[in-house]
Amino acid sequence: MPPSNSRTRHQRQPGVRSITVLTSQSDLDLARNVIRTERNALEKLEQTLGPSLEEAVSTILATDRHVIVAGVGKSGHIGQKIAASLASTGTPSFFLHPTEASHGDLGMIVPGSVVIAISYSGESRELIDLLRYCKSNAIPLIAMTRARESTLGRYADVLLELPTVPEACPNGLAPTSSTTMALALGDALTIVLMARRGFSTEDFGFRHPGGKLGRTLQTAGDYIRDHKDPLPLASAGASFEELVIAVSEGRKGCVGIIDETRKLIGMVTDGDLRRAILAGRTNASAREVMTPGPRTIDPDARMMSVIKSFSENRISNAFVVDETGAPAGLIDMKDLLAEGYV
């Protein structure tokens, strides 16, 4: 009989008879061990990180060409992420598959480029042609590997040496700890380069126009340029009836009050109208009903700050005003919710 702390699991694979696997460890224990093993690997990487990172940063900053990241297998997948992170944070970069490189794509590596090659063992055969090309054409090569004396290590101009650690795989084979370290090292390199370039929130937003992140980094001016609906506006002398019509037709629950120079001087909400009706003030003018000096939005304000202001001040909309104080657009919280900004 199996031990009491063991579990018997029946597994069926296509075309293979049912097999029984006896485990002495729970799935949760095994998963925790994976995380623990990878965490220990990252701690060792942190402890061994040295001046070669600064040398890699200087090498990359010295070029105005692309950084090309290469790797095969799981290292290739990590390389694609590193290339994407670099490109999105101010360092032009792309991923090059070593096999495709051997069949003509080496032409993508022009003089002045910098290559980052990733191989934990340092002996990936598919990298050989790429390494020789870099050496023959004086292309700076930054290597991520554990093996200084490996083929990749010997070709490297800058060696970002990964510590030798056990993989989290029970068989010690599947890339786990090694790829986690490569990913973290790539992130470290990316962030240092980002800081050295003075890469700002504005720069980040410019490169991320899509998705919720891109939308919240957009400016209020950008937002209203994409929303050309007529603005609900009325003059200071507008009658109560005219205000009701303007609020109803605008469908934003408010109307902006402007003076003779078209400067925004107040706002009337549907709540203001209801309170005026209950108070018997249906003969009042817009100037008498409005809330003077309403909150407004600068065209250069980031949408994330607009959303934060709406939440903190418990308001549902506000006008964007130009340098003269005239309303240029309206931002409404219900629209932001519908469009995925919130």
SULKAVEN-V419757 format. One record per helix or strand of 3 or more residues. SS is the DSSP state (2 for helix, 1 for strand). FROM is the first residue (numbers start at 1). LEN is the number of residues. If there is no record, write none. Layout:
ss->SS from->FROM len->LEN
ss->SS from->FROM len->LEN
//
This chain:
ss->1 from->7 len->5
ss->1 from->19 len->5
ss->2 from->27 len->22
ss->2 from->52 len->10
ss->1 from->67 len->5
ss->2 from->73 len->16
ss->1 from->93 len->3
ss->2 from->98 len->4
ss->2 from->105 len->4
ss->1 from->114 len->5
ss->2 from->125 len->12
ss->1 from->140 len->6
ss->2 from->151 len->5
ss->1 from->158 len->4
ss->2 from->177 len->20
ss->2 from->201 len->7
ss->2 from->211 len->7
ss->2 from->220 len->6
ss->1 from->233 len->3
ss->2 from->240 len->11
ss->1 from->254 len->5
ss->1 from->263 len->7
ss->2 from->270 len->9
ss->2 from->286 len->4
ss->1 from->296 len->3
ss->2 from->303 len->11
ss->1 from->317 len->5
ss->1 from->326 len->7
ss->2 from->333 len->6
//
